[in-house]
Amino acid sequence: MQTEEVKVAGIFDGIQGADIRPQELTRRKVISFGRMTYRQTHDTHWPRELHMEILTPDEVGPHPALLFFTGGSFVRAHTGNFQQLRTAFAQAGFVVASVEYSTIPHRFPAQIEDAKAAIAYLRTHARDFGVDPERISVLGDSAGGFIAQMLAVTSGTSTFLPDAVDPSQCEIAAAVSLYGVSYFLHPDADPANISSAAQGTDDNLVSLALAVVRGVEDPLPFAQALPAARQAAPISHIRADQPPLFLLHGGADDLVPIRLSIDMFEACQSIGAEVSLRIIPEAGHGDAYWYQPEVIDEIIAWVCQKLGYDPTFVPGRPVIS
């Protein structure tokens, strides 16, 4: 080894003006599996093919996994969003899948069925992607936070399962919601009365609830929309044995009221479910506060702790590229 080092060093002898110095390895290399199709739906009016984009550390697994569900007001699901956070998770040793899901005009629970199909796909292909199936977590922001919360409160149950998927295939170990929607209608409202339902919540959320639960093609009858909106609320499905849930919200959020995360936090606490709440007083909805390294590091540390995973980078591990 010493002879080889001397031989290599000798190559640089006589070079004038070059900056020649060693570099310590402190960060993992991240590579991409690209865009994968995880689900196809065969519908005469709305056939669709759903994808996920997968980043992975360039190391032989198994690795913990994080499925990311972007926000988009329930009308778009761009898998390219939140690149800093997704890359940071991959650099921490996670296989990261950014998941496309059904949006309006498809009505609830289409997006939850898609999300559970995505978890099942990653679990089924765990060996292909180097995933540890016992360490699968989810994270979402805004509408994606709604999905993350719903995946937590229904993890391992038959609620909102897609066809031919077993509840055990959709189990997760931890969930993170960034300024997510915990309910559309106030939990104490009369679901049969839209005026009552609007009280104590946000008018925009009531309008959004009608679009999410009614859909466009063959819409749900209006009379059934308000009860359906309550069924579409993560806060309606909480249970003591659900996976750990981390709620984060900004005090200056003018789109999804912070009251939703506070109510979800207190409701989970009241039944003994494991839940944490982090409030950033200055943060708005999806603004630059959520992209700061300190916030991203805090989220990664929380997920690692709940998964029992050490993200320390050890140079010299076998690579897959």
C-alpha angles and dihedrals in degrees: 000000000000091000091052092049091052091047092052092045089053091062089070097049113123097018107138122211098002121134103232116176138129124263123219117225108235105146136053122245112243122212134181132236087197128220116341129189108229102168140019123192120202108211126149094223103029112023110170144173117215125206143192128204113219128207120182138177112257092247135102109261170196094171133173113257135224123195111202123205114192127215123243109148089270090288101086137027110191110185093204095070127111094023095167094056095043093049091047090054091050090049087052089058103267129134100230123202118188104204130212113211140180116282136182124335083047109075132224131311090032093091092050092048089051092049092051090047088053092053090048090049093052091046092048090050095039093124092049093054098032094247127161101224091205092059106055117141135175135214133182141168126221106328086009088052088057088054092047091051092048091049089053098049093045098037112141093006132109092242114125094353119167118234118286094011122122120219090239090061091061100050117127132193100214141000135206124197121193110200089326130174108258094176139355097209125040108268092233095049125111104254091207094061120063093196090054091044091055093054115098094011136067123286090220090056091053090052091046091049091057091052095045097047099033099045123190109258107068091348122212111261111266092239089062096045100086097049087046090053090057090051087051092059118102089211088064092061104044118136135178096245098050119125118272112285126205115198120194124182140165122239090218096050107138096177107049109028114237087227088078094062092042091052091047091049093050093044091053091046091051093061097039098255116153107254139153129194126202118186122193103197096202097043124108130193111307094334129143095284089075092056097055116119092234092057093044091047090050091053093047092048091051093050092046091051093050092047093046090236129147109214095193112139114233113190117223100044115140113271131216101211 
